[in-house]
Amino acid sequence: MSEPHVTLDPRGLDPVQQKLRGPLEEQLTSALQAATDRVRAGYAGEPVEQVCQRLLEETRSGLHPDIAAGFNPDMDEFCRVAVSIVRREG
């Protein structure tokens, strides 16, 4: 699997939010990639659901608390990353 990437839905963003979209996507992607590396390195046979939850927690821990509080990712996509960890892909 290639490195995970966060893309924000631009619908409904005001002009200020639109300007911040790129840097925020970069920060979220960086946190997700770091979390993926940590979870992959510590993977010890846990079920996908547990890996998915840990991936979310690790990603949020790498973000500023205000950003983490508002970060509500598509859990189907997060679980796809978790499946790749469980299957030891990438």
PyMOL commands that set and color helices and strands:
alter all, ss='L'
color gray80, all
select helices_A, chain A and resi 15-42+48-61+65-70+75-86
alter helices_A, ss='H'
color red, helices_A
deselect
rebuild
show_as cartoon
